Amino acid sequence: MWTSHLLPAVAAVVAPLAGWALAEVALGAAPVVAYKDHVGLADGLETFINNPDYGRRVGVALRDRALRVLNLEHVDEEQLLMYRELLASK
C-alpha cells in the first residue's frame, strides 16, 4: 500500500474524525493532530512542523499504542467478554 511509504515521511496528519483511517495513520507511526478547534489544530501542527524529532517520537509512541489496542487477539477477547457479560445479564 502506498500510504505505508508516505506516512513515515509526513510532518503531521490532521485527524478531524476517528475511525479506521486514524488507525492506519497510527500504525504508520505518523504524528497526529486531532481536531479540537482551529487554534488548537494550528498550534499542534506548528509544534510538529517545528520539532520533527518530537513528531517522530509521538508517531512511534502512537504506533506502539495502536499495536496494543488494535491487536486482533485482544479485540476478540474483549468482544467475547462483552458478549458474555451481556448474555449473563439476561
Phi and psi restraints in degrees (range 20) as a CNS / XPLOR table:
assign (resid 1 and name C) (resid 2 and name N)
       (resid 2 and name CA) (resid 2 and name C) 1.0 -64.1 20.0 2
assign (resid 2 and name N) (resid 2 and name CA)
       (resid 2 and name C) (resid 3 and name N) 1.0 -28.0 20.0 2
assign (resid 2 and name C) (resid 3 and name N)
       (resid 3 and name CA) (resid 3 and name C) 1.0 -66.4 20.0 2
assign (resid 3 and name N) (resid 3 and name CA)
       (resid 3 and name C) (resid 4 and name N) 1.0 -28.0 20.0 2
assign (resid 3 and name C) (resid 4 and name N)
       (resid 4 and name CA) (resid 4 and name C) 1.0 -65.3 20.0 2
assign (resid 4 and name N) (resid 4 and name CA)
       (resid 4 and name C) (resid 5 and name N) 1.0 -23.0 20.0 2
assign (resid 4 and name C) (resid 5 and name N)
       (resid 5 and name CA) (resid 5 and name C) 1.0 -89.3 20.0 2
assign (resid 5 and name N) (resid 5 and name CA)
       (resid 5 and name C) (resid 6 and name N) 1.0 -29.2 20.0 2
assign (resid 5 and name C) (resid 6 and name N)
       (resid 6 and name CA) (resid 6 and name C) 1.0 -80.6 20.0 2
assign (resid 6 and name N) (resid 6 and name CA)
       (resid 6 and name C) (resid 7 and name N) 1.0 -44.5 20.0 2
assign (resid 6 and name C) (resid 7 and name N)
       (resid 7 and name CA) (resid 7 and name C) 1.0 -57.0 20.0 2
assign (resid 7 and name N) (resid 7 and name CA)
       (resid 7 and name C) (resid 8 and name N) 1.0 -43.1 20.0 2
assign (resid 7 and name C) (resid 8 and name N)
       (resid 8 and name CA) (resid 8 and name C) 1.0 -64.5 20.0 2
assign (resid 8 and name N) (resid 8 and name CA)
       (resid 8 and name C) (resid 9 and name N) 1.0 -15.0 20.0 2
assign (resid 8 and name C) (resid 9 and name N)
       (resid 9 and name CA) (resid 9 and name C) 1.0 -96.7 20.0 2
assign (resid 9 and name N) (resid 9 and name CA)
       (resid 9 and name C) (resid 10 and name N) 1.0 -7.4 20.0 2
assign (resid 9 and name C) (resid 10 and name N)
       (resid 10 and name CA) (resid 10 and name C) 1.0 -82.6 20.0 2
assign (resid 10 and name N) (resid 10 and name CA)
       (resid 10 and name C) (resid 11 and name N) 1.0 151.7 20.0 2
assign (resid 10 and name C) (resid 11 and name N)
       (resid 11 and name CA) (resid 11 and name C) 1.0 -74.7 20.0 2
assign (resid 11 and name N) (resid 11 and name CA)
       (resid 11 and name C) (resid 12 and name N) 1.0 -36.0 20.0 2
assign (resid 11 and name C) (resid 12 and name N)
       (resid 12 and name CA) (resid 12 and name C) 1.0 -169.6 20.0 2
assign (resid 12 and name N) (resid 12 and name CA)
       (resid 12 and name C) (resid 13 and name N) 1.0 157.4 20.0 2
assign (resid 12 and name C) (resid 13 and name N)
       (resid 13 and name CA) (resid 13 and name C) 1.0 -120.2 20.0 2
assign (resid 13 and name N) (resid 13 and name CA)
       (resid 13 and name C) (resid 14 and name N) 1.0 131.0 20.0 2
assign (resid 13 and name C) (resid 14 and name N)
       (resid 14 and name CA) (resid 14 and name C) 1.0 -88.1 20.0 2
assign (resid 14 and name N) (resid 14 and name CA)
       (resid 14 and name C) (resid 15 and name N) 1.0 126.8 20.0 2
assign (resid 14 and name C) (resid 15 and name N)
       (resid 15 and name CA) (resid 15 and name C) 1.0 -119.6 20.0 2
assign (resid 15 and name N) (resid 15 and name CA)
       (resid 15 and name C) (resid 16 and name N) 1.0 85.5 20.0 2
assign (resid 15 and name C) (resid 16 and name N)
       (resid 16 and name CA) (resid 16 and name C) 1.0 -71.8 20.0 2
assign (resid 16 and name N) (resid 16 and name CA)
       (resid 16 and name C) (resid 17 and name N) 1.0 -21.5 20.0 2
assign (resid 16 and name C) (resid 17 and name N)
       (resid 17 and name CA) (resid 17 and name C) 1.0 -131.8 20.0 2
assign (resid 17 and name N) (resid 17 and name CA)
       (resid 17 and name C) (resid 18 and name N) 1.0 159.9 20.0 2
assign (resid 17 and name C) (resid 18 and name N)
       (resid 18 and name CA) (resid 18 and name C) 1.0 -97.8 20.0 2
assign (resid 18 and name N) (resid 18 and name CA)
       (resid 18 and name C) (resid 19 and name N) 1.0 -177.0 20.0 2
assign (resid 18 and name C) (resid 19 and name N)
       (resid 19 and name CA) (resid 19 and name C) 1.0 126.3 20.0 2
assign (resid 19 and name N) (resid 19 and name CA)
       (resid 19 and name C) (resid 20 and name N) 1.0 -165.5 20.0 2
assign (resid 19 and name C) (resid 20 and name N)
       (resid 20 and name CA) (resid 20 and name C) 1.0 -64.2 20.0 2
assign (resid 20 and name N) (resid 20 and name CA)
       (resid 20 and name C) (resid 21 and name N) 1.0 -32.4 20.0 2
assign (resid 20 and name C) (resid 21 and name N)
       (resid 21 and name CA) (resid 21 and name C) 1.0 -60.6 20.0 2
assign (resid 21 and name N) (resid 21 and name CA)
       (resid 21 and name C) (resid 22 and name N) 1.0 -40.4 20.0 2
assign (resid 21 and name C) (resid 22 and name N)
       (resid 22 and name CA) (resid 22 and name C) 1.0 -66.9 20.0 2
assign (resid 22 and name N) (resid 22 and name CA)
       (resid 22 and name C) (resid 23 and name N) 1.0 -37.2 20.0 2
assign (resid 22 and name C) (resid 23 and name N)
       (resid 23 and name CA) (resid 23 and name C) 1.0 -63.0 20.0 2
assign (resid 23 and name N) (resid 23 and name CA)
       (resid 23 and name C) (resid 24 and name N) 1.0 -42.0 20.0 2
assign (resid 23 and name C) (resid 24 and name N)
       (resid 24 and name CA) (resid 24 and name C) 1.0 -63.5 20.0 2
assign (resid 24 and name N) (resid 24 and name CA)
       (resid 24 and name C) (resid 25 and name N) 1.0 -41.6 20.0 2
assign (resid 24 and name C) (resid 25 and name N)
       (resid 25 and name CA) (resid 25 and name C) 1.0 -62.9 20.0 2
assign (resid 25 and name N) (resid 25 and name CA)
       (resid 25 and name C) (resid 26 and name N) 1.0 -43.6 20.0 2
assign (resid 25 and name C) (resid 26 and name N)
       (resid 26 and name CA) (resid 26 and name C) 1.0 -61.4 20.0 2
assign (resid 26 and name N) (resid 26 and name CA)
       (resid 26 and name C) (resid 27 and name N) 1.0 -43.3 20.0 2
assign (resid 26 and name C) (resid 27 and name N)
       (resid 27 and name CA) (resid 27 and name C) 1.0 -67.8 20.0 2
assign (resid 27 and name N) (resid 27 and name CA)
       (resid 27 and name C) (resid 28 and name N) 1.0 -21.3 20.0 2
assign (resid 27 and name C) (resid 28 and name N)
       (resid 28 and name CA) (resid 28 and name C) 1.0 -84.2 20.0 2
assign (resid 28 and name N) (resid 28 and name CA)
       (resid 28 and name C) (resid 29 and name N) 1.0 1.5 20.0 2
assign (resid 28 and name C) (resid 29 and name N)
       (resid 29 and name CA) (resid 29 and name C) 1.0 63.0 20.0 2
assign (resid 29 and name N) (resid 29 and name CA)
       (resid 29 and name C) (resid 30 and name N) 1.0 31.0 20.0 2
assign (resid 29 and name C) (resid 30 and name N)
       (resid 30 and name CA) (resid 30 and name C) 1.0 -90.8 20.0 2
assign (resid 30 and name N) (resid 30 and name CA)
       (resid 30 and name C) (resid 31 and name N) 1.0 139.4 20.0 2
assign (resid 30 and name C) (resid 31 and name N)
       (resid 31 and name CA) (resid 31 and name C) 1.0 -68.4 20.0 2
assign (resid 31 and name N) (resid 31 and name CA)
       (resid 31 and name C) (resid 32 and name N) 1.0 141.1 20.0 2
assign (resid 31 and name C) (resid 32 and name N)
       (resid 32 and name CA) (resid 32 and name C) 1.0 -119.3 20.0 2
assign (resid 32 and name N) (resid 32 and name CA)
       (resid 32 and name C) (resid 33 and name N) 1.0 136.0 20.0 2
assign (resid 32 and name C) (resid 33 and name N)
       (resid 33 and name CA) (resid 33 and name C) 1.0 -110.2 20.0 2
assign (resid 33 and name N) (resid 33 and name CA)
       (resid 33 and name C) (resid 34 and name N) 1.0 110.3 20.0 2
assign (resid 33 and name C) (resid 34 and name N)
       (resid 34 and name CA) (resid 34 and name C) 1.0 -78.3 20.0 2
assign (resid 34 and name N) (resid 34 and name CA)
       (resid 34 and name C) (resid 35 and name N) 1.0 144.6 20.0 2
assign (resid 34 and name C) (resid 35 and name N)
       (resid 35 and name CA) (resid 35 and name C) 1.0 -70.8 20.0 2
assign (resid 35 and name N) (resid 35 and name CA)
       (resid 35 and name C) (resid 36 and name N) 1.0 121.7 20.0 2
assign (resid 35 and name C) (resid 36 and name N)
       (resid 36 and name CA) (resid 36 and name C) 1.0 -116.7 20.0 2
assign (resid 36 and name N) (resid 36 and name CA)
       (resid 36 and name C) (resid 37 and name N) 1.0 -76.0 20.0 2
assign (resid 36 and name C) (resid 37 and name N)
       (resid 37 and name CA) (resid 37 and name C) 1.0 -140.2 20.0 2
assign (resid 37 and name N) (resid 37 and name CA)
       (resid 37 and name C) (resid 38 and name N) 1.0 168.8 20.0 2
assign (resid 37 and name C) (resid 38 and name N)
       (resid 38 and name CA) (resid 38 and name C) 1.0 -64.7 20.0 2
assign (resid 38 and name N) (resid 38 and name CA)
       (resid 38 and name C) (resid 39 and name N) 1.0 -31.5 20.0 2
assign (resid 38 and name C) (resid 39 and name N)
       (resid 39 and name CA) (resid 39 and name C) 1.0 -72.3 20.0 2
assign (resid 39 and name N) (resid 39 and name CA)
       (resid 39 and name C) (resid 40 and name N) 1.0 -46.7 20.0 2
assign (resid 39 and name C) (resid 40 and name N)
       (resid 40 and name CA) (resid 40 and name C) 1.0 -61.9 20.0 2
assign (resid 40 and name N) (resid 40 and name CA)
       (resid 40 and name C) (resid 41 and name N) 1.0 -39.2 20.0 2
assign (resid 40 and name C) (resid 41 and name N)
       (resid 41 and name CA) (resid 41 and name C) 1.0 -61.5 20.0 2
assign (resid 41 and name N) (resid 41 and name CA)
       (resid 41 and name C) (resid 42 and name N) 1.0 -48.5 20.0 2
assign (resid 41 and name C) (resid 42 and name N)
       (resid 42 and name CA) (resid 42 and name C) 1.0 -62.8 20.0 2
assign (resid 42 and name N) (resid 42 and name CA)
       (resid 42 and name C) (resid 43 and name N) 1.0 -41.7 20.0 2
assign (resid 42 and name C) (resid 43 and name N)
       (resid 43 and name CA) (resid 43 and name C) 1.0 -62.2 20.0 2
assign (resid 43 and name N) (resid 43 and name CA)
       (resid 43 and name C) (resid 44 and name N) 1.0 -44.1 20.0 2
assign (resid 43 and name C) (resid 44 and name N)
       (resid 44 and name CA) (resid 44 and name C) 1.0 -63.2 20.0 2
assign (resid 44 and name N) (resid 44 and name CA)
       (resid 44 and name C) (resid 45 and name N) 1.0 -44.7 20.0 2
assign (resid 44 and name C) (resid 45 and name N)
       (resid 45 and name CA) (resid 45 and name C) 1.0 -62.3 20.0 2
assign (resid 45 and name N) (resid 45 and name CA)
       (resid 45 and name C) (resid 46 and name N) 1.0 -43.9 20.0 2
assign (resid 45 and name C) (resid 46 and name N)
       (resid 46 and name CA) (resid 46 and name C) 1.0 -60.5 20.0 2
assign (resid 46 and name N) (resid 46 and name CA)
       (resid 46 and name C) (resid 47 and name N) 1.0 -40.2 20.0 2
assign (resid 46 and name C) (resid 47 and name N)
       (resid 47 and name CA) (resid 47 and name C) 1.0 -60.0 20.0 2
assign (resid 47 and name N) (resid 47 and name CA)
       (resid 47 and name C) (resid 48 and name N) 1.0 -47.8 20.0 2
assign (resid 47 and name C) (resid 48 and name N)
       (resid 48 and name CA) (resid 48 and name C) 1.0 -69.3 20.0 2
assign (resid 48 and name N) (resid 48 and name CA)
       (resid 48 and name C) (resid 49 and name N) 1.0 -38.2 20.0 2
assign (resid 48 and name C) (resid 49 and name N)
       (resid 49 and name CA) (resid 49 and name C) 1.0 -67.8 20.0 2
assign (resid 49 and name N) (resid 49 and name CA)
       (resid 49 and name C) (resid 50 and name N) 1.0 -40.0 20.0 2
assign (resid 49 and name C) (resid 50 and name N)
       (resid 50 and name CA) (resid 50 and name C) 1.0 -81.0 20.0 2
assign (resid 50 and name N) (resid 50 and name CA)
       (resid 50 and name C) (resid 51 and name N) 1.0 -16.3 20.0 2
assign (resid 50 and name C) (resid 51 and name N)
       (resid 51 and name CA) (resid 51 and name C) 1.0 -131.8 20.0 2
assign (resid 51 and name N) (resid 51 and name CA)
       (resid 51 and name C) (resid 52 and name N) 1.0 71.9 20.0 2
assign (resid 51 and name C) (resid 52 and name N)
       (resid 52 and name CA) (resid 52 and name C) 1.0 -61.0 20.0 2
assign (resid 52 and name N) (resid 52 and name CA)
       (resid 52 and name C) (resid 53 and name N) 1.0 -32.4 20.0 2
assign (resid 52 and name C) (resid 53 and name N)
       (resid 53 and name CA) (resid 53 and name C) 1.0 -65.1 20.0 2
assign (resid 53 and name N) (resid 53 and name CA)
       (resid 53 and name C) (resid 54 and name N) 1.0 -42.1 20.0 2
assign (resid 53 and name C) (resid 54 and name N)
       (resid 54 and name CA) (resid 54 and name C) 1.0 -61.8 20.0 2
assign (resid 54 and name N) (resid 54 and name CA)
       (resid 54 and name C) (resid 55 and name N) 1.0 -43.8 20.0 2
assign (resid 54 and name C) (resid 55 and name N)
       (resid 55 and name CA) (resid 55 and name C) 1.0 -59.2 20.0 2
assign (resid 55 and name N) (resid 55 and name CA)
       (resid 55 and name C) (resid 56 and name N) 1.0 -41.6 20.0 2
assign (resid 55 and name C) (resid 56 and name N)
       (resid 56 and name CA) (resid 56 and name C) 1.0 -64.8 20.0 2
assign (resid 56 and name N) (resid 56 and name CA)
       (resid 56 and name C) (resid 57 and name N) 1.0 -40.5 20.0 2
assign (resid 56 and name C) (resid 57 and name N)
       (resid 57 and name CA) (resid 57 and name C) 1.0 -63.7 20.0 2
assign (resid 57 and name N) (resid 57 and name CA)
       (resid 57 and name C) (resid 58 and name N) 1.0 -42.3 20.0 2
assign (resid 57 and name C) (resid 58 and name N)
       (resid 58 and name CA) (resid 58 and name C) 1.0 -63.2 20.0 2
assign (resid 58 and name N) (resid 58 and name CA)
       (resid 58 and name C) (resid 59 and name N) 1.0 -42.8 20.0 2
assign (resid 58 and name C) (resid 59 and name N)
       (resid 59 and name CA) (resid 59 and name C) 1.0 -61.7 20.0 2
assign (resid 59 and name N) (resid 59 and name CA)
       (resid 59 and name C) (resid 60 and name N) 1.0 -43.4 20.0 2
assign (resid 59 and name C) (resid 60 and name N)
       (resid 60 and name CA) (resid 60 and name C) 1.0 -65.5 20.0 2
assign (resid 60 and name N) (resid 60 and name CA)
       (resid 60 and name C) (resid 61 and name N) 1.0 -41.6 20.0 2
assign (resid 60 and name C) (resid 61 and name N)
       (resid 61 and name CA) (resid 61 and name C) 1.0 -63.6 20.0 2
assign (resid 61 and name N) (resid 61 and name CA)
       (resid 61 and name C) (resid 62 and name N) 1.0 -39.8 20.0 2
assign (resid 61 and name C) (resid 62 and name N)
       (resid 62 and name CA) (resid 62 and name C) 1.0 -63.9 20.0 2
assign (resid 62 and name N) (resid 62 and name CA)
       (resid 62 and name C) (resid 63 and name N) 1.0 -41.0 20.0 2
assign (resid 62 and name C) (resid 63 and name N)
       (resid 63 and name CA) (resid 63 and name C) 1.0 -63.0 20.0 2
assign (resid 63 and name N) (resid 63 and name CA)
       (resid 63 and name C) (resid 64 and name N) 1.0 -45.0 20.0 2
assign (resid 63 and name C) (resid 64 and name N)
       (resid 64 and name CA) (resid 64 and name C) 1.0 -58.6 20.0 2
assign (resid 64 and name N) (resid 64 and name CA)
       (resid 64 and name C) (resid 65 and name N) 1.0 -43.5 20.0 2
assign (resid 64 and name C) (resid 65 and name N)
       (resid 65 and name CA) (resid 65 and name C) 1.0 -66.0 20.0 2
assign (resid 65 and name N) (resid 65 and name CA)
       (resid 65 and name C) (resid 66 and name N) 1.0 -42.1 20.0 2
assign (resid 65 and name C) (resid 66 and name N)
       (resid 66 and name CA) (resid 66 and name C) 1.0 -62.3 20.0 2
assign (resid 66 and name N) (resid 66 and name CA)
       (resid 66 and name C) (resid 67 and name N) 1.0 -39.1 20.0 2
assign (resid 66 and name C) (resid 67 and name N)
       (resid 67 and name CA) (resid 67 and name C) 1.0 -63.6 20.0 2
assign (resid 67 and name N) (resid 67 and name CA)
       (resid 67 and name C) (resid 68 and name N) 1.0 -35.1 20.0 2
assign (resid 67 and name C) (resid 68 and name N)
       (resid 68 and name CA) (resid 68 and name C) 1.0 -73.3 20.0 2
assign (resid 68 and name N) (resid 68 and name CA)
       (resid 68 and name C) (resid 69 and name N) 1.0 -47.5 20.0 2
assign (resid 68 and name C) (resid 69 and name N)
       (resid 69 and name CA) (resid 69 and name C) 1.0 -72.1 20.0 2
assign (resid 69 and name N) (resid 69 and name CA)
       (resid 69 and name C) (resid 70 and name N) 1.0 -37.5 20.0 2
assign (resid 69 and name C) (resid 70 and name N)
       (resid 70 and name CA) (resid 70 and name C) 1.0 -94.4 20.0 2
assign (resid 70 and name N) (resid 70 and name CA)
       (resid 70 and name C) (resid 71 and name N) 1.0 10.0 20.0 2
assign (resid 70 and name C) (resid 71 and name N)
       (resid 71 and name CA) (resid 71 and name C) 1.0 -59.7 20.0 2
assign (resid 71 and name N) (resid 71 and name CA)
       (resid 71 and name C) (resid 72 and name N) 1.0 122.0 20.0 2
assign (resid 71 and name C) (resid 72 and name N)
       (resid 72 and name CA) (resid 72 and name C) 1.0 -61.0 20.0 2
assign (resid 72 and name N) (resid 72 and name CA)
       (resid 72 and name C) (resid 73 and name N) 1.0 -37.2 20.0 2
assign (resid 72 and name C) (resid 73 and name N)
       (resid 73 and name CA) (resid 73 and name C) 1.0 -64.8 20.0 2
assign (resid 73 and name N) (resid 73 and name CA)
       (resid 73 and name C) (resid 74 and name N) 1.0 -40.3 20.0 2
assign (resid 73 and name C) (resid 74 and name N)
       (resid 74 and name CA) (resid 74 and name C) 1.0 -66.6 20.0 2
assign (resid 74 and name N) (resid 74 and name CA)
       (resid 74 and name C) (resid 75 and name N) 1.0 -43.6 20.0 2
assign (resid 74 and name C) (resid 75 and name N)
       (resid 75 and name CA) (resid 75 and name C) 1.0 -62.1 20.0 2
assign (resid 75 and name N) (resid 75 and name CA)
       (resid 75 and name C) (resid 76 and name N) 1.0 -44.9 20.0 2
assign (resid 75 and name C) (resid 76 and name N)
       (resid 76 and name CA) (resid 76 and name C) 1.0 -59.5 20.0 2
assign (resid 76 and name N) (resid 76 and name CA)
       (resid 76 and name C) (resid 77 and name N) 1.0 -45.0 20.0 2
assign (resid 76 and name C) (resid 77 and name N)
       (resid 77 and name CA) (resid 77 and name C) 1.0 -62.2 20.0 2
assign (resid 77 and name N) (resid 77 and name CA)
       (resid 77 and name C) (resid 78 and name N) 1.0 -43.0 20.0 2
assign (resid 77 and name C) (resid 78 and name N)
       (resid 78 and name CA) (resid 78 and name C) 1.0 -64.5 20.0 2
assign (resid 78 and name N) (resid 78 and name CA)
       (resid 78 and name C) (resid 79 and name N) 1.0 -41.7 20.0 2
assign (resid 78 and name C) (resid 79 and name N)
       (resid 79 and name CA) (resid 79 and name C) 1.0 -66.4 20.0 2
assign (resid 79 and name N) (resid 79 and name CA)
       (resid 79 and name C) (resid 80 and name N) 1.0 -41.8 20.0 2
assign (resid 79 and name C) (resid 80 and name N)
       (resid 80 and name CA) (resid 80 and name C) 1.0 -61.7 20.0 2
assign (resid 80 and name N) (resid 80 and name CA)
       (resid 80 and name C) (resid 81 and name N) 1.0 -42.6 20.0 2
assign (resid 80 and name C) (resid 81 and name N)
       (resid 81 and name CA) (resid 81 and name C) 1.0 -60.7 20.0 2
assign (resid 81 and name N) (resid 81 and name CA)
       (resid 81 and name C) (resid 82 and name N) 1.0 -43.7 20.0 2
assign (resid 81 and name C) (resid 82 and name N)
       (resid 82 and name CA) (resid 82 and name C) 1.0 -62.1 20.0 2
assign (resid 82 and name N) (resid 82 and name CA)
       (resid 82 and name C) (resid 83 and name N) 1.0 -45.7 20.0 2
assign (resid 82 and name C) (resid 83 and name N)
       (resid 83 and name CA) (resid 83 and name C) 1.0 -63.2 20.0 2
assign (resid 83 and name N) (resid 83 and name CA)
       (resid 83 and name C) (resid 84 and name N) 1.0 -41.4 20.0 2
assign (resid 83 and name C) (resid 84 and name N)
       (resid 84 and name CA) (resid 84 and name C) 1.0 -62.2 20.0 2
assign (resid 84 and name N) (resid 84 and name CA)
       (resid 84 and name C) (resid 85 and name N) 1.0 -41.8 20.0 2
assign (resid 84 and name C) (resid 85 and name N)
       (resid 85 and name CA) (resid 85 and name C) 1.0 -64.8 20.0 2
assign (resid 85 and name N) (resid 85 and name CA)
       (resid 85 and name C) (resid 86 and name N) 1.0 -40.5 20.0 2
assign (resid 85 and name C) (resid 86 and name N)
       (resid 86 and name CA) (resid 86 and name C) 1.0 -64.8 20.0 2
assign (resid 86 and name N) (resid 86 and name CA)
       (resid 86 and name C) (resid 87 and name N) 1.0 -44.3 20.0 2
assign (resid 86 and name C) (resid 87 and name N)
       (resid 87 and name CA) (resid 87 and name C) 1.0 -67.6 20.0 2
assign (resid 87 and name N) (resid 87 and name CA)
       (resid 87 and name C) (resid 88 and name N) 1.0 -35.1 20.0 2
assign (resid 87 and name C) (resid 88 and name N)
       (resid 88 and name CA) (resid 88 and name C) 1.0 -68.0 20.0 2
assign (resid 88 and name N) (resid 88 and name CA)
       (resid 88 and name C) (resid 89 and name N) 1.0 -25.9 20.0 2
assign (resid 88 and name C) (resid 89 and name N)
       (resid 89 and name CA) (resid 89 and name C) 1.0 -81.1 20.0 2
assign (resid 89 and name N) (resid 89 and name CA)
       (resid 89 and name C) (resid 90 and name N) 1.0 -7.0 20.0 2
